[in-house]
Amino acid sequence: MRQPTLKQLRYLCAVAEHQHFGHAASACHVSQSTLSAGILELEESLGISLVERNNRKVFLTSLGEEVVGRARDLLVDVEDLVSLCAGAGTPFQGRMRMGVIPTVAPYLLPGLLGQVRQQHPDFKLFIREDLSQPLVDGLLAGELDVLLLALPFPAEQVETMTLFEDDFFLACPHEHPLATRSTLRSADLKGEPLLLLEEGHCLREHALEACKLRDSQITVPYQATSLATIVQMVANGIGITLLPGMAVESGIATNTSLAVRPFDQTNVTRQIGLMWRKKTPRRVEFRQLGELIAELANR
């Protein structure tokens, strides 16, 4: 029996993920005929049928599902092996693939990338911006090395490093009663029309958790996909919102008519941190990266 190749295993995993040969081929940056040929060669090498095909659907055989599970583990181990060699010797050599959530990327990345270029000119930091769950999926699949996101976030077989607390601020029109309240508490938001990012953005859940609020205690007139859109909606009198401190410090509410107020209580915050796979050989380097990010955030 011939040994399967890593390329063939990647093709198989792509078919399992996309359930479509054309989409899987695009994800692997090859033609559909090349991917199909690779799958056939893999089946011939192993002497079994892995994929069943018809005119409408592609699905795995029961044995194919087990092979995919083991193939994914092998591919992650190979990525860790490459990372081990890339990070050997002096830290911040070679490359690192980092996933960052959209409510962090615009505010931390400019300073971080500039600092990395200055201190480690030969180091290549590749960035993928996405929501938390797709980033965690990419991490566990070996497509990413480390994540910069808001914690906690549910994931198995990972380690995390908390870097700093990011306070939430209330943003509302100047004429809103909460803008001039002598003492602002999170309980004051109950019943208010609170604009939030749409579901899937962890900022939504972390903001509600920080304020000890449930969906039933607020009204949500609209949802948006970006903080910039929410700021403009609030500025036009459509509700109030919660903004993370890093966005406020970056001037997201500058040149608007919004009042931006801190809360007069502790722990109305979210935690920003790093996440990586438990089996990674680069945890020391990731911790050094975390220390650099924390230092930049606290300046």
N, C-alpha and C positions, 0 to 999 in steps of 0.2 A: 504493500500500500504506500503510495506516494504521500509525502507530507504536504498538508495544505499551506499555502503562502499567506502572509499577512494581508496582501492585497485582496485575495479571494475572501478572507474572513471579513475584511472591511466591506466588500461588496455585499456579502450576506447580511451583515448587520444593518446596512443601509436599506436593503430590501425589507427587512423585518421592521424597521422604523417607519418607512414611507408606504409600505404595502402597494408599491407601484414601481415598475422597473424604470420608467422614464424619470420619475422624481428622484429615485435612488441614484440613477446615473448622473443627474445634474448635481446632486449633493456630493458625489465622488469626483466630479469634474471629468467624466469620461463619457463616451457615447453609449447609447443603450445597447448596441450590439457588443461592445467591449465588456460591459457589465454582465450581460446575459451569457457570454462565452465564459467569463470567469466563474460564474455560478455553476455552469455545466461542468467545467473542469473540476471544480471542487466536489461536486456530486460524484463524478467519475473517480476522483482520487479516493474518496471515502467509501465508494460503493453503495451509496444510499441516496434516496430522494429527500431533498431538504425543502424544496419549494414546489407547491402545486400551482399550476397556472390555468386560467381559463380566459375567456374574452373580456370578462368584467372585473375579475379580482385576482389578486396574488396573495397567497397565504402560506404559512409554514406548516410542514407536517409536524406531528408531535415530537418526533426525533429532531426535526429541524429547530424547534423551539429550544430544546435542550442544548443543541450545538451553538445556537446564537448566544445563550446565556454564558456558556463557557468561552465563546469567542470574544465577547465583550470584556470579560475578566482578563483574557490574554492581552487584548489590545491596550487596556489600561495599564497592565504591567509593563508592556513595551514602552508606553509613553513615560512611565516612571523611570524606566531604565535610561531613556534618552535624557530625561530631566536630571537624573543622577550625574550623567556625564557632562551635561551642560552646566551644572552647578558645581562641578568638582573644582577644587582649589579655591581660588579667590571668589567670593560671592559676587553676584551681579555680573556674571560673564555669560555669553551666549544669549539665550532668549527666555522670555517668560510670557505666558498667555494669561491675562487677567480679565475676569468678567466684572463689570461694574453696573450697578443699578442706575436708572435714569435720574433719580432724585439725589444722587451723589456725584455722578460723573462730571456734570458741568461746573461743579463748585470746587472739587478737589483735584481733578486731573490736570488742569493747566499748571498749577504749582508743582504737582508731583512729577509730571513729565519733564518740566524744565529743570527741576532739581536732579532727576535721574540723568538727563543728558549732560548736565554740568559735572556731576560727581563720577558717573560711570559711562563715558562716551561710547564704549564698545558694547554696552548692554542694550538689548532690544526688548522693549516692553510692548507687547501687542495687546490691544484693548478690544473687548467685545462688550457693548452696552445692550442690556436686555433686562427683562423682569427677573425677579429672584428665582422663580421656579425653573424657567428655561436655563438660567445660568447654573443652578445646582445640577440639573440634568446633564449639562455639558461637562461640569466638573467630574461627576461620577462616571461619565463615558470616556474620560481621558482627553476631552477636547480642550479643556482649560486646566490651568495649573493651580490658580488661586482666585478667590472671589473677594471683592470689596463690596459689602452690603450692610443692610441694617439687621441687627440681631435682636432677639433670637429668630431663627428660621428653621423649620423642621427638616432634617436630613440625617441619613444614617451613614455610618462609617466616615465621619468627618471630624476634624478638630477646628476649634474657633479661637480667635484672639480678639478680645474687646480692645478697641483703640481709644475711644473717647465718647463722651455723651454729647448729643446734639439736641439742644433745647428747642421746644416748640414755642412759637409766638402766635398770638391772635392777630389776624389782619381783618380789618373791617372799615367801612366808610367813617369819616370823622364825625358824622352826625349820628352814628349808631350809639345807643345807650351804653354799650360795653366799652366804647372808646374813652369815656370819661368816668367810668366807675372807679371809685377810690381804691378798691381792692378787687383784683381779678382772680377768680378761682375757676378751675375746670368745670365745676358743677354749674357755673353760670351759663354754660353752653347748652344745657338741656332745653329742648324745645326750639332751639334756634335753627334757621335754615343754613346748614353747614355744607359748604361745597367741598367735595373730596375727589381724589383721583379715582378712576374706575377700578372695579375689582380686578385683582391680579397685581396691583401695585402694593407692595408691602407697607408703604407709607400710610395707606388708609388704615390698615389694621393696627399699626404701631401708634398712630395718632389717637385712635379711639381707645386703645389700651392705656396709653399714657394719661388720658383724661378720664379714665374709668367710665367711659360711655359705651352704651349699646346702640345698635342701629335704631332700635325702637324709641330711644330717648331724643333723637334728633330728626329733623326733616332734611332730606337731600334733594333739593330742587333740580340739580343737574350734576353730572359727573364729567370729568375731563381727563385727557391723557397726558397733560403736562401742567406743571406748576405755573408756567408763564400764562397759560390760558385761564387758569383759575384766578390768578391775580387780576387779569383784565375783566373777568366777569364780576368779581367782587367790587372792583373800581366802578363798575357800571350799576351798582346797587343790587346785584343778584346774590344775596346772602353774605356770609362771612366764611373765613377759612382758617386753617392752621398751616403755618409755614415753618419748615425746619430752619434752625439758626444759620446753617451754612448758606442757605439761599438768601436769607435776610442780609447777612454780612456781605454777600456778593452783589447786593443792590437790586434784588429782584423787584422790590417795591419802590425803587427810586423813580422819580418823575411820575408818580401816581398820586391820587388824592387819599391814599389809604393811611389809616392809623395802624401802626404795628406796635403791639404791647406784649411784654413778658407776663408770665403768670406769677402771682404772689404766693407760690408754693413750690416745693421741691418735687423732683421726679416727673415733671411734665416733659419728658425727654424720650429720645430713641438712642439706642446704642449703635455705633458704627464699628464694624470690625472686619476681620479677615476670616475666610473659611478655606480649608484645604483637605485633601483626602488623608485619612489616617496613615495609609501605607506610603505616602510620599517620602522620598529621601531628602527633600529640600526644606523641611520645616524650619531649620535654623535660618536659612536665607529668607523664608517668608516672615519669620519673626523680625528679622532685621528690616525688611520692607515695612512691616507694621510700625516699627519704632520710627522710621522715617516719616510715614504718613501722619502718625500722632504728633510728631514734632512740628510738621507743617501746619496741622490743624490748630495747634495751640499757640501759634505765633500771633 
